[in-house]
Amino acid sequence: MTSNSAQRWIDLLTEEDLAFVRRFVLASGSLKDVAEAYGISYPTVRLRLDRLIAKIEVADKASISSDFERALRAEMADGTIDAATMKRLLKAHTKELEKKP
């Protein structure tokens, strides 16, 4: 992994994501401790961690060359948009790009 790709994955994380990562590291990776600190259930913490992992995987995926596609896929990984919406937006974006000289 180059420093450029290392920078890209962190750019996809929100301040809230970074705070979660910090708390997770300080808890030595204990999801139980993180759940207690946030006052939420273990499954909720696990879901949050799974979404963060998915966002980082999107950032590291070499086959994604478009920043727009990377951002859309990160939003889908975060649960803010569904797969169908992501596909529609990506298709519209690709169509728009094809129109440009």
Protein Blocks (a to p, Z undefined) as FASTA:
>chain_A
ZZklmmmmmmmpcfklmmmmmmmmmnnopaklmmmmnopafklmmmmmmmmmmmmmmmmm
mklmbfklmmmmmmmmnopacfklmmmmmmmmmmmmmmpZZ
